[in-house]
Amino acid sequence: MLFSRPSDTGTAKDHGTGTPGTAGARDAPGTAASAGSSGADRLRAIELLGSVRYGRLAISMRALPFLAVARHLVIEDRVVLRMHRGLGFHESCDGSVVAYGADNFNTPAPGGTEDLWSVQFTGPVEIMDPGPGQRERFGTGPAEVNGEHFDPVYLRLDPRLAHMHTLAFDASPSGRTRSVT
């Protein structure tokens, strides 16, 4: 069963209608609540993102959609990304609104009974220079990217929208399989 729970994390909404830029209810500093979502959903999405190391950045390059892999950290409810400077993707992202997503689809529990999830965050991105402690938290990067020496560049994503999707494998109300005769 697929569940989608959008969670607005910064763009205020008008009475839950989805109109950006108008006052809405706040559930935590710097975050806004939208109809049908909760601060708990947003926090759960951030928590899930923090449990994996890599995700995919969706950007537009020359008016075409493009996906790029990035390493990420969650730092103070923001997503800090590390990419290879030599690919130039960071230049297309700087000052733009992007989407960043991650999932646990490649790490399910043996037997396939663990719920799977994906999260996506949308918001503006800017190039940043993290401090030494933050750089250390990323760990070592790859030695090479496409045959070039890895040269890291860092981006900060300020999530305005968050979406969390879960795939539940035991949908029966009691948690048991029922047989019909």
N, C-alpha and C positions, 0 to 999 in steps of 0.2 A: 504494500500500500504506500503511495507517495503522498506526503504531506508537504505543503508549501506554507511557510510562515514568513511573510514580509515583516520587516521591522525597520521603521524609519529612525535613523540615528542622528539626525541633525537638521534636515529640512523640515521646517514647520509646515503643518497641514491645516487647511481650513475645514474645521468640523468633520474631519475624517474623509473629506471628499477627494483628497489627493491633490489639491491645488497648492503648488509650492509658493513659498514666500509670504504666507500669512500666519498669524499667531496660532499656536496649537498648545496642547498640554505638554508639560515637561515631566520626565520621569527620573532624570539624573542630570547633573551639571553637563551642559553641552549636548544633551540628547533630547529628542522629541518623541512623544508617543503618537502613534497613528491608530486609527480604528482597526481592531482585530489583531493588533500586535501588542507586545508588552515589553517592558524593560528586561524582564526575565528572558524573553526570546532573544533579544539583542545581546544580552550578556552571555547566553548559551552559545550564540553564533561566534562571538569573540573567543570564548573558551575553546570551542571546537577548532577554530582556526589556529589557536596557540598549540594545539596538540599534534599538528603536522608541520613539516619544515618548508615544503614547496607548494606553490600554486601556479595559477595561470593568470596573466595580466591581459585583459582585452583592451586594445587600443585601436585607433583609426590612423592608418598611414596612407597618405595620398587618397583620402576618401574611401579607403577599403578597410574592412575589419581585419584584425590581425591578433593572434595570440602569441604570447611570449612567456616562457617559464621564468619564475623568480623565486628566490629564497625570501622568507619573510619572518618578521618578529612582530608581536603585538606589544606596543609600548604606550602606556597611558591611553588606552582606547583608540590608538591610531595604529595603522599598519605601516611598518617600515620595510621597504623592499630593497633587495640587493640584486643587481643585474650586471652583466658584462658591458662595459662602456663601449667596447669596440663594435658592438652591433648597432649602436645609435638609437635604440628604442627609447631610451630615456629622454632624448630630445623631443620626440613626438609626444611624450607624456607630460612634460613639464608645463604646468599651467592649464592642463586639460582635465576633463572629467573622464575617468576610466572605470572599468569594472575589474575586480580581482576576486578570483574564486579558488577554493581548495576543497578537497574531499578526502574520504578514507576508503575510496573504492578499491584501491590496490592493497589494502591491508585488513581485509575482513578476518574474523576469527575462524579457526578450523571448523568445518561443518556448515559454514554459511549461515549461522543463526544470529550473529551479531548485527544489529541495525547498522545500516550504511547511512551516511549523511554527506551533504555538500552545503557550503556556505558561499555567498557572494556579497561583496561589498562594493558600493558605487560611490564615487566622490571625487573631488579635485585632488590632483597630485602635484607635488613640487619637488625639485631636486634638493637634497639636503646633505649636510656634512655631519654625520653622527659623531658623538664623542668616542674616545677610545674604549670605554666600557661597553657601549652599544656595539661597536665593531667586533669586540671580543665575543659578545654573545652570539653573533652570527656563526662563529667557528670558522674553520678554514674553508676557503672556496675551492672550486676546481682548479687544477693546474692550468688547463687550457680550455678554451671554448672555440670550436671550429678551427683548431690548429693554432690559435693565437693565445698568447699568455693572458690569463684572466686578469682584467683590470676592473675592479669593482666600482660601481656607481650606486648611489643610494637615493631612493625616492620615499617621500612621506605621503601616504594616502589618508585623507581625512574622511572617514566613512560617513556618508549622509544617508544612505539606504543600506539595509542589510536584509538578505533573504537566506532562510535556512530551509533545506529540504531533507526529509528523512525517509528512508525505505525500511519499513517494519516488516519482518518476516513471520511474526506470530500475531495475526490479526484477530484471532478468536478472543471473545470477551473473557474467558476463563483462563486463557493461556494454554488450553489443551486442544488437540485436534478432535473434531466431532465426526462421527461416522453416521451416515444416513442409511436406513434400511428400507 
